[in-house]
Amino acid sequence: MSRKEAEAIERELSPPFTVVRPEKLALPLVFNSPHSGRVYPSSFLASSKLDPLTLRRSEDAYVDELFGFAAALGAPLLHAHFPRAYLDVNREPYELDPILFRDGLPHYANTQSVRVVGGLGTIARIVSESEEIYREPLAVEAALERIHRLYVPYHETLSALLVEAKREFGFAVLIDCHSMPSSPRADKRSTRADFVLGDRFGTSCSSELTRIAARSLEALGFGVALNKPYAGGYITEHYGRPHKAQHVLQIEINRALYMDEATFERTARFDDMREKLETMIRSLVPGVPDIIVPRAAAE
């Protein structure tokens, strides 16, 4: 089973992710789109009882394209090719759900996290809020292949990009880019804000930096919420180290702003959204050194 998994990855997910680099590094920013991958291995599709469109409900569709301006501004953009439903790099490496596997998990697996209990571990058991993905339990070896061949190199690359920015500028700001459904599926009558900015309640990023981003988006006419319902996942928590001059701000974009959530087609507003996101980032940049450098120097 592990050999088949390895072959599927080598055949259909090579390369598993892309770093779009600027000609010259000009900003202390790193952009990351971990959930916009849309290459679904054929063996994965065959093992699922869901149709491809349903599987895409957990995908941050086209977010890598929305932030595709990063390199022109002088910052790298890392984005996955594999989908979140196949492997989620915004989790600990071994958040594994015992319900999902037919054999015993390794002793180091985290089987009790809130995310695992909810069916959304490193290897997700569900998409959306309740749709079970797999026809039958998986072999643990298959999961470990995904982690070894996709998760580990992805995070090695992300870490290296942050080290590069810190070496060049003395600090780094990771913009972790995501999208969200326009409404919770459990309550289609309610709607979410246009954007949710997550900084783990001020622990992963300078609160002032978050406020500047929020004010910029509001000036562009958007509704903005802070940390609720998305304060940031594993990436925000793991890499956000303000005391070490490394900040992480998670951005969640309401999908209805740029796509048809039923068909996954881009809407006529897509290009406008991309331009407004670039405007927001450009407004963020001038204030970054003044906010971050004094704090980093003092600590």
Secondary structure per residue as TSV (DSSP state, phi and psi in degrees):
chain	resnum	aa	ss	phi	psi
A	1	M	-	360.0	-42.8
A	2	S	H	-65.4	-34.9
A	3	R	H	-64.7	-41.3
A	4	K	H	-63.6	-39.8
A	5	E	H	-64.1	-44.5
A	6	A	H	-61.3	-42.1
A	7	E	H	-65.3	-39.7
A	8	A	H	-63.4	-41.3
A	9	I	H	-64.7	-46.0
A	10	E	H	-65.0	-35.1
A	11	R	H	-79.3	-39.3
A	12	E	H	-115.1	-12.9
A	13	L	S	-126.7	51.4
A	14	S	S	-126.8	106.2
A	15	P	S	-80.9	157.7
A	16	P	S	-81.0	-16.0
A	17	F	E	-158.0	168.5
A	18	T	E	-131.2	141.2
A	19	V	E	-109.1	115.8
A	20	V	E	-91.2	108.4
A	21	R	-	-98.8	146.6
A	22	P	-	-76.1	159.8
A	23	E	S	-61.4	-37.1
A	24	K	S	-140.1	133.1
A	25	L	-	-70.4	114.3
A	26	A	-	-119.4	-10.6
A	27	L	S	-131.2	150.8
A	28	P	S	-82.5	23.1
A	29	L	E	-101.9	146.6
A	30	V	E	-128.5	129.1
A	31	F	E	-103.7	140.2
A	32	N	E	-137.0	128.4
A	33	S	E	-124.7	86.1
A	34	P	T	-80.4	-14.7
A	35	H	T	-116.9	12.0
A	36	S	-	-94.4	4.7
A	37	G	-	-61.4	138.8
A	38	R	-	-136.7	27.5
A	39	V	-	-102.8	105.0
A	40	Y	-	-98.3	110.1
A	41	P	-	-55.5	141.1
A	42	S	H	-61.5	-36.1
A	43	S	H	-66.8	-34.0
A	44	F	H	-66.9	-45.0
A	45	L	H	-61.0	-38.5
A	46	A	H	-68.4	-30.0
A	47	S	H	-83.1	-10.0
A	48	S	B	-95.2	146.5
A	49	K	S	-92.4	4.6
A	50	L	S	-103.5	151.7
A	51	D	-	-77.2	160.0
A	52	P	H	-57.1	-37.3
A	53	L	H	-66.4	-39.0
A	54	T	H	-66.3	-39.6
A	55	L	H	-59.9	-29.4
A	56	R	G	-75.5	-6.1
A	57	R	G	-62.1	-24.0
A	58	S	G	-91.9	-0.9
A	59	E	S	-82.8	137.0
A	60	D	-	-85.1	73.2
A	61	A	T	-58.3	127.7
A	62	Y	T	67.7	10.3
A	63	V	H	-63.4	-35.3
A	64	D	H	-60.6	-34.8
A	65	E	H	-74.1	-37.0
A	66	L	H	-61.4	-33.1
A	67	F	T	-102.7	20.4
A	68	G	T	-67.9	-7.0
A	69	F	T	-78.5	-7.8
A	70	A	H	-54.9	-48.5
A	71	A	H	-62.5	-37.2
A	72	A	H	-65.1	-26.7
A	73	L	H	-81.7	-15.3
A	74	G	T	103.8	25.8
A	75	A	-	-132.6	148.1
A	76	P	-	-79.8	152.6
A	77	L	E	-125.7	120.3
A	78	L	E	-101.4	129.1
A	79	H	E	-142.9	142.1
A	80	A	E	-78.7	150.9
A	81	H	S	-97.7	-30.9
A	82	F	S	-76.7	146.7
A	83	P	-	-82.9	157.5
A	84	R	T	-60.2	-34.8
A	85	A	T	-65.4	-22.4
A	86	Y	T	-89.3	-42.0
A	87	L	-	-158.8	132.1
A	88	D	-	-111.2	109.5
A	89	V	S	-82.1	-1.6
A	90	N	S	-94.9	37.6
A	91	R	S	-135.6	166.0
A	92	E	-	-59.2	158.3
A	93	P	T	-62.1	-27.8
A	94	Y	T	-130.6	46.2
A	95	E	B	-83.5	91.5
A	96	L	-	-117.1	136.6
A	97	D	-	-93.3	112.8
A	98	P	G	-59.5	-25.2
A	99	I	G	-64.6	-26.7
A	100	L	G	-83.1	-17.1
A	101	F	B	-115.6	146.9
A	102	R	S	-89.8	-9.5
A	103	D	S	-128.0	172.4
A	104	G	-	-67.5	145.1
A	105	L	-	-85.8	154.5
A	106	P	-	-63.4	155.7
A	107	H	T	-63.4	-25.1
A	108	Y	T	-85.4	-2.5
A	109	A	-	-68.3	140.0
A	110	N	B	-92.1	103.9
A	111	T	-	-102.5	2.6
A	112	Q	-	-119.9	4.4
A	113	S	S	-66.4	158.6
A	114	V	H	-58.4	-37.5
A	115	R	H	-68.1	-40.4
A	116	V	H	-64.5	-47.1
A	117	V	H	-58.2	-33.5
A	118	G	T	-81.8	1.9
A	119	G	T	85.5	11.3
A	120	L	-	-123.6	55.3
A	121	G	S	-82.2	-163.6
A	122	T	S	-58.4	-41.0
A	123	I	S	-107.3	106.9
A	124	A	-	-68.4	144.0
A	125	R	S	-94.9	-25.9
A	126	I	E	-131.3	162.2
A	127	V	E	-117.6	163.9
A	128	S	T	56.2	-129.1
A	129	E	T	-111.6	-10.5
A	130	S	T	-159.5	-1.7
A	131	E	E	-80.5	112.5
A	132	E	E	-68.9	134.1
A	133	I	-	-81.9	-48.7
A	134	Y	B	-97.6	147.7
A	135	R	S	-71.7	-36.0
A	136	E	S	-148.6	163.0
A	137	P	-	-58.9	152.8
A	138	L	B	-94.9	160.0
A	139	A	-	-82.2	138.0
A	140	V	H	-59.2	-35.7
A	141	E	H	-59.6	-34.1
A	142	A	H	-65.4	-41.8
A	143	A	H	-63.6	-42.2
A	144	L	H	-65.6	-32.5
A	145	E	H	-63.7	-44.8
A	146	R	H	-60.9	-43.4
A	147	I	I	-65.4	-46.1
A	148	H	I	-66.3	-42.1
A	149	R	I	-91.0	-19.5
A	150	L	I	-120.5	-54.6
A	151	Y	I	-63.1	-51.8
A	152	V	H	-60.8	-51.7
A	153	P	H	-65.1	-30.1
A	154	Y	H	-61.9	-48.8
A	155	H	H	-72.1	-31.0
A	156	E	H	-61.2	-41.2
A	157	T	H	-68.2	-43.6
A	158	L	H	-61.9	-44.0
A	159	S	H	-60.4	-41.9
A	160	A	H	-65.1	-37.3
A	161	L	H	-64.9	-39.0
A	162	L	H	-69.0	-40.2
A	163	V	H	-61.3	-41.8
A	164	E	H	-61.2	-45.2
A	165	A	H	-64.1	-42.3
A	166	K	H	-66.7	-37.7
A	167	R	H	-64.8	-37.6
A	168	E	H	-79.1	-39.1
A	169	F	H	-117.7	-11.2
A	170	G	S	90.8	-7.9
A	171	F	-	-160.7	168.0
A	172	A	E	-143.7	145.9
A	173	V	E	-125.8	116.8
A	174	L	E	-93.3	123.6
A	175	I	E	-100.0	107.7
A	176	D	E	-94.4	114.7
A	177	C	E	-103.1	125.5
A	178	H	E	-142.0	170.9
A	179	S	E	-132.8	164.3
A	180	M	E	-139.6	152.5
A	181	P	-	-60.3	150.8
A	182	S	S	-69.1	-22.1
A	183	S	S	-149.2	150.0
A	184	P	-	-61.9	134.9
A	185	R	T	-62.8	-26.0
A	186	A	T	-72.9	-19.1
A	187	D	-	-143.9	85.7
A	188	K	T	-69.4	-11.1
A	189	R	T	-80.1	-24.7
A	190	S	-	-88.0	154.1
A	191	T	-	-126.8	156.0
A	192	R	-	-99.7	165.6
A	193	A	-	-62.1	166.2
A	194	D	S	-66.2	-38.4
A	195	F	E	-136.4	145.2
A	196	V	E	-122.5	122.1
A	197	L	E	-100.3	128.9
A	198	G	E	-119.1	126.4
A	199	D	S	-133.5	28.5
A	200	R	T	52.8	42.7
A	201	F	T	56.4	45.4
A	202	G	T	86.3	2.7
A	203	T	T	-94.8	-18.3
A	204	S	S	-102.4	-11.5
A	205	C	S	-157.8	151.3
A	206	S	-	-55.1	127.8
A	207	S	H	-62.6	-30.8
A	208	E	H	-67.2	-38.1
A	209	L	H	-62.5	-42.3
A	210	T	H	-61.8	-41.1
A	211	R	H	-65.5	-39.1
A	212	I	H	-62.2	-44.5
A	213	A	H	-61.2	-42.9
A	214	A	H	-64.2	-45.0
A	215	R	H	-63.1	-38.8
A	216	S	H	-63.8	-44.3
A	217	L	H	-65.4	-40.3
A	218	E	H	-64.7	-36.9
A	219	A	H	-65.6	-24.6
A	220	L	T	-85.6	0.0
A	221	G	T	98.8	11.2
A	222	F	-	-97.4	152.1
A	223	G	-	-88.3	133.2
A	224	V	E	-127.0	133.9
A	225	A	E	-116.0	152.3
A	226	L	E	-113.6	118.4
A	227	N	S	68.7	-7.1
A	228	K	S	-129.0	123.4
A	229	P	S	-91.6	8.3
A	230	Y	-	-123.6	103.4
A	231	A	-	-89.1	-13.8
A	232	G	-	124.8	143.9
A	233	G	-	-97.5	-152.5
A	234	Y	H	-59.9	-41.7
A	235	I	H	-62.0	-46.0
A	236	T	H	-61.6	-44.8
A	237	E	H	-69.6	-41.8
A	238	H	H	-75.6	-41.4
A	239	Y	H	-94.3	-16.7
A	240	G	-	-74.7	104.2
A	241	R	B	-133.9	72.8
A	242	P	G	-54.8	-34.2
A	243	H	G	-69.3	-12.2
A	244	K	G	-113.1	22.7
A	245	A	T	61.1	34.9
A	246	Q	E	-132.0	110.2
A	247	H	E	-112.9	146.7
A	248	V	E	-132.6	126.0
A	249	L	E	-119.7	122.8
A	250	Q	E	-92.3	134.2
A	251	I	E	-118.1	121.0
A	252	E	E	-108.5	124.6
A	253	I	E	-107.6	131.6
A	254	N	E	-64.7	120.5
A	255	R	G	-62.6	-28.1
A	256	A	G	-64.8	-15.1
A	257	L	G	-73.0	-20.1
A	258	Y	T	-141.4	-4.3
A	259	M	B	-149.7	160.8
A	260	D	-	-86.1	115.4
A	261	E	T	-70.5	-20.2
A	262	A	T	-82.6	-38.4
A	263	T	T	-105.5	-12.1
A	264	F	-	65.1	23.1
A	265	E	-	-88.2	140.5
A	266	R	B	-65.3	143.2
A	267	T	-	-97.8	177.0
A	268	A	T	-65.8	-14.9
A	269	R	T	-86.4	-1.8
A	270	F	H	-59.2	-52.1
A	271	D	H	-64.0	-36.9
A	272	D	H	-64.1	-40.2
A	273	M	H	-62.4	-42.7
A	274	R	H	-60.1	-43.6
A	275	E	H	-65.0	-38.8
A	276	K	H	-71.2	-34.8
A	277	L	H	-63.8	-40.7
A	278	E	H	-63.5	-40.4
A	279	T	H	-59.8	-43.4
A	280	M	H	-62.3	-45.4
A	281	I	H	-64.5	-40.9
A	282	R	H	-62.1	-34.9
A	283	S	H	-73.4	-25.0
A	284	L	H	-75.5	-35.9
A	285	V	G	-59.8	-47.1
A	286	P	G	-60.0	-31.4
A	287	G	G	-85.5	-10.3
A	288	V	H	-59.8	-51.8
A	289	P	H	-61.2	-41.4
A	290	D	H	-63.8	-32.5
A	291	I	H	-77.3	-43.1
A	292	I	H	-93.2	-42.4
A	293	V	H	-62.1	-46.5
A	294	P	H	-60.1	-41.2
A	295	R	H	-65.6	-43.4
A	296	A	H	-63.6	-39.9
A	297	A	H	-66.3	-38.4
A	298	A	H	-68.6	-27.6
A	299	E	-	-98.1	360.0
